[in-house]
Amino acid sequence: MSSKTGRLRAITPNLFNAHAVLGLLAAAAVGMPTVARAADTIAARDVFVPAPPAITETSRWSGIYVGFGLSGLIRDTRIDKGAGNPSFSQGTATITPSLYAGYNFDGPGSLVWGFEGDLTYSGKGTTFTDPVLGTFQRKGRFMGTARVRAGIEAGNALFYGTAGLALTNYEIRPSTVTNNDVNWRAGVAVGAGIEYALNDNWSVRGEGIYTHFGKKNITFAGTSREVKDRFGQVRIGFTRSF
């Protein structure tokens, strides 16, 4: 009797456990969709998905650039010879090389602006003789400018204007002055041009720059005379952008 009772006691817990496990599995199966939906709701509410970064387009013209040019340079000198005498006026023209470099900034919109400097070889000196002024020389070798440049980008082209300061060692002196001192003079420069992009790195430009160095008093034949120097430059340049 006691052995049978013992067997019944051994079987009863196993049956109970089996029913319990089946019940838990059924409950889990019934509740799984609800739990999954809750998890999805939490995930949809709590997970932050950042927006894609905005794409900023940079102008092809922005950045540093250097270039080489050939200029048609016209130099005009006027010397006041005093009352009753027409002013001395003499112009010369030459083809001369130049170098330039600068930096451009974007915008806003299609605006491009920046800074540019250039150096132009102004040619050899020349000697002139006048009945009133006597014999004098035009000497000097270089002319440079430092300018602001601003323009509008239109397709592959850039239309621009420019203005700034100019510096030259070009000067007039009587032939009796034999020293070789170099006297630099300051002036102003204004101009305009168009530059066309051949590809991402190379462009070609055509521009005109007018430079005026104001008035200066120089003594000729014992009398102080007023001298004006002006330069007109038409340049074709080839530019490398970086």
Secondary structure, DSSP 8 states (H G I E B T S, - for coil): -HHHHHHHHHHHHHHHHHHHHHHHHHHHHHHHHHHHHHHHHHHHHH-------------TT-EEEEEEEEEEEEEEEEE---TTS--EEEEEEEEEEEEEEEEEEE-STTEEEEEEEEEEE----EEEEETTTEEEEEE--EEEEEEEEEEEEETTEEEEEEEEEEEE--EEEETT--------EEEEEEEEEEEEESSSSEEEEEEEEEEEEEEEEEEETTEEEEEEEEEEEEEEEEEEE-
